[in-house]
Every structure is written in structure tokens, then in C-alpha cells.
């Protein structure tokens, strides 16, 4: 069943452009698929995040649905990854 609930993993704070740790659930108002890069609101501001699952069952978030935040921005994955190459190149030049 389709839902507007997704799970994401946040970008690693040390190894940029990699995503690790536990999954966090969000509502979304933009169409997303697994593997998309989004900007996720967090208690400490915002974070880049990787969508790890879509159409999450409502039962999974029942206990936290009142505090769930909403993803409103999908990033251009190609540009996001292209920027990685430029950053890494600076380190090796």
C-alpha cells in the first residue's frame, strides 16, 4: 500500500557523501524512491539524507506519528555526487 512515509539514513558527519547509522522515519510531500537524496529536518537543524525505504506502513510509526517531521526537498542526486568528486579532488591536488 502506498503511503507518504519514508525511512532515511543521515549523511555521515566525518565521511561526507556516505550515509550510515540507524533509519529515521519521515512524512514526505514530494514523490520519492529508494536511493533519492533529500534534505531532512532534524532536532539540530537540517541534514542530507538517503532514502532507504518508501511506503512505510503506518503501523510502524504509530507511536511517533505526532512528532514525525516532513521532508519537503529532494536534491538532484547527480549534482550531489558530482560535488563529491570536486571535494575529493581538492584533497589530492
C-alpha positions as protocol buffer text, in pm:
chain_id: "A"
residue {
  index: 1
  type: UNK
  ca { x: 0 y: 0 z: 0 }
}
residue {
  index: 2
  type: UNK
  ca { x: 130 y: 346 z: -88 }
}
residue {
  index: 3
  type: UNK
  ca { x: 193 y: 586 z: 199 }
}
residue {
  index: 4
  type: UNK
  ca { x: 366 y: 920 z: 229 }
}
residue {
  index: 5
  type: UNK
  ca { x: 608 y: 778 z: 488 }
}
residue {
  index: 6
  type: UNK
  ca { x: 975 y: 708 z: 416 }
}
residue {
  index: 7
  type: UNK
  ca { x: 1284 y: 599 z: 609 }
}
residue {
  index: 8
  type: UNK
  ca { x: 1621 y: 770 z: 568 }
}
residue {
  index: 9
  type: UNK
  ca { x: 1979 y: 747 z: 690 }
}
residue {
  index: 10
  type: UNK
  ca { x: 2169 y: 1068 z: 759 }
}
residue {
  index: 11
  type: UNK
  ca { x: 2492 y: 1171 z: 589 }
}
residue {
  index: 12
  type: UNK
  ca { x: 2796 y: 1072 z: 796 }
}
residue {
  index: 13
  type: UNK
  ca { x: 2949 y: 1378 z: 965 }
}
residue {
  index: 14
  type: UNK
  ca { x: 3306 y: 1258 z: 908 }
}
residue {
  index: 15
  type: UNK
  ca { x: 3284 y: 1073 z: 575 }
}
residue {
  index: 16
  type: UNK
  ca { x: 3080 y: 1316 z: 368 }
}
residue {
  index: 17
  type: UNK
  ca { x: 2856 y: 1178 z: 94 }
}
residue {
  index: 18
  type: UNK
  ca { x: 2822 y: 845 z: 278 }
}
residue {
  index: 19
  type: UNK
  ca { x: 2516 y: 751 z: 480 }
}
residue {
  index: 20
  type: UNK
  ca { x: 2517 y: 537 z: 792 }
}
residue {
  index: 21
  type: UNK
  ca { x: 2356 y: 476 z: 1126 }
}
residue {
  index: 22
  type: UNK
  ca { x: 2000 y: 392 z: 1208 }
}
residue {
  index: 23
  type: UNK
  ca { x: 1698 y: 471 z: 998 }
}
residue {
  index: 24
  type: UNK
  ca { x: 1466 y: 760 z: 1078 }
}
residue {
  index: 25
  type: UNK
  ca { x: 1106 y: 789 z: 961 }
}
residue {
  index: 26
  type: UNK
  ca { x: 955 y: 1096 z: 796 }
}
residue {
  index: 27
  type: UNK
  ca { x: 642 y: 1206 z: 619 }
}
residue {
  index: 28
  type: UNK
  ca { x: 706 y: 1341 z: 269 }
}
residue {
  index: 29
  type: UNK
  ca { x: 515 y: 1576 z: 42 }
}
residue {
  index: 30
  type: UNK
  ca { x: 741 y: 1509 z: -259 }
}
residue {
  index: 31
  type: UNK
  ca { x: 741 y: 1183 z: -457 }
}
residue {
  index: 32
  type: UNK
  ca { x: 1047 y: 981 z: -352 }
}
residue {
  index: 33
  type: UNK
  ca { x: 1204 y: 647 z: -435 }
}
residue {
  index: 34
  type: UNK
  ca { x: 1469 y: 439 z: -264 }
}
residue {
  index: 35
  type: UNK
  ca { x: 1813 y: 591 z: -325 }
}
residue {
  index: 36
  type: UNK
  ca { x: 1697 y: 954 z: -352 }
}
residue {
  index: 37
  type: UNK
  ca { x: 1891 y: 1221 z: -163 }
}
residue {
  index: 38
  type: UNK
  ca { x: 1681 y: 1462 z: 44 }
}
residue {
  index: 39
  type: UNK
  ca { x: 1719 y: 1741 z: 295 }
}
residue {
  index: 40
  type: UNK
  ca { x: 1574 y: 1617 z: 624 }
}
residue {
  index: 41
  type: UNK
  ca { x: 1477 y: 1841 z: 915 }
}
residue {
  index: 42
  type: UNK
  ca { x: 1629 y: 1724 z: 1245 }
}
residue {
  index: 43
  type: UNK
  ca { x: 1619 y: 1843 z: 1604 }
}
residue {
  index: 44
  type: UNK
  ca { x: 1957 y: 2013 z: 1538 }
}
residue {
  index: 45
  type: UNK
  ca { x: 1873 y: 2179 z: 1205 }
}
residue {
  index: 46
  type: UNK
  ca { x: 1887 y: 2001 z: 870 }
}
residue {
  index: 47
  type: UNK
  ca { x: 2084 y: 1708 z: 731 }
}
residue {
  index: 48
  type: UNK
  ca { x: 2139 y: 1547 z: 393 }
}
residue {
  index: 49
  type: UNK
  ca { x: 1981 y: 1203 z: 397 }
}
residue {
  index: 50
  type: UNK
  ca { x: 1946 y: 895 z: 176 }
}
residue {
  index: 51
  type: UNK
  ca { x: 1601 y: 742 z: 131 }
}
residue {
  index: 52
  type: UNK
  ca { x: 1631 y: 378 z: 236 }
}
residue {
  index: 53
  type: UNK
  ca { x: 1267 y: 272 z: 211 }
}
residue {
  index: 54
  type: UNK
  ca { x: 938 y: 411 z: 84 }
}
residue {
  index: 55
  type: UNK
  ca { x: 572 y: 336 z: 152 }
}
residue {
  index: 56
  type: UNK
  ca { x: 647 y: 251 z: 513 }
}
residue {
  index: 57
  type: UNK
  ca { x: 336 y: 105 z: 682 }
}
residue {
  index: 58
  type: UNK
  ca { x: 156 y: 347 z: 914 }
}
residue {
  index: 59
  type: UNK
  ca { x: 168 y: 84 z: 1187 }
}
residue {
  index: 60
  type: UNK
  ca { x: 547 y: 120 z: 1203 }
}
residue {
  index: 61
  type: UNK
  ca { x: 525 y: 486 z: 1306 }
}
residue {
  index: 62
  type: UNK
  ca { x: 211 y: 470 z: 1520 }
}
residue {
  index: 63
  type: UNK
  ca { x: 393 y: 554 z: 1845 }
}
residue {
  index: 64
  type: UNK
  ca { x: 582 y: 852 z: 1697 }
}
residue {
  index: 65
  type: UNK
  ca { x: 336 y: 989 z: 1442 }
}
residue {
  index: 66
  type: UNK
  ca { x: 268 y: 1306 z: 1645 }
}
residue {
  index: 67
  type: UNK
  ca { x: 635 y: 1414 z: 1636 }
}
residue {
  index: 68
  type: UNK
  ca { x: 724 y: 1298 z: 1283 }
}
residue {
  index: 69
  type: UNK
  ca { x: 871 y: 1573 z: 1066 }
}
residue {
  index: 70
  type: UNK
  ca { x: 813 y: 1620 z: 693 }
}
residue {
  index: 71
  type: UNK
  ca { x: 1061 y: 1609 z: 406 }
}
residue {
  index: 72
  type: UNK
  ca { x: 989 y: 1881 z: 152 }
}
residue {
  index: 73
  type: UNK
  ca { x: 1308 y: 1895 z: -57 }
}
residue {
  index: 74
  type: UNK
  ca { x: 1452 y: 1632 z: -291 }
}
residue {
  index: 75
  type: UNK
  ca { x: 1808 y: 1703 z: -405 }
}
residue {
  index: 76
  type: UNK
  ca { x: 1949 y: 1645 z: -752 }
}
residue {
  index: 77
  type: UNK
  ca { x: 2145 y: 1323 z: -691 }
}
residue {
  index: 78
  type: UNK
  ca { x: 2371 y: 1368 z: -994 }
}
residue {
  index: 79
  type: UNK
  ca { x: 2481 y: 1716 z: -882 }
}
residue {
  index: 80
  type: UNK
  ca { x: 2518 y: 1598 z: -523 }
}
residue {
  index: 81
  type: UNK
  ca { x: 2753 y: 1317 z: -632 }
}
residue {
  index: 82
  type: UNK
  ca { x: 2936 y: 1542 z: -879 }
}
residue {
  index: 83
  type: UNK
  ca { x: 3020 y: 1778 z: -592 }
}
residue {
  index: 84
  type: UNK
  ca { x: 3177 y: 1484 z: -411 }
}
residue {
  index: 85
  type: UNK
  ca { x: 3428 y: 1441 z: -688 }
}
residue {
  index: 86
  type: UNK
  ca { x: 3530 y: 1808 z: -677 }
}
residue {
  index: 87
  type: UNK
  ca { x: 3571 y: 1800 z: -299 }
}
residue {
  index: 88
  type: UNK
  ca { x: 3780 y: 1483 z: -307 }
}
residue {
  index: 89
  type: UNK
  ca { x: 3992 y: 1617 z: -591 }
}
residue {
  index: 90
  type: UNK
  ca { x: 4086 y: 1921 z: -381 }
}
residue {
  index: 91
  type: UNK
  ca { x: 4228 y: 1684 z: -120 }
}
residue {
  index: 92
  type: UNK
  ca { x: 4454 y: 1511 z: -371 }
}
residue {
  index: 93
  type: UNK
  ca { x: 4584 y: 1806 z: -572 }
}
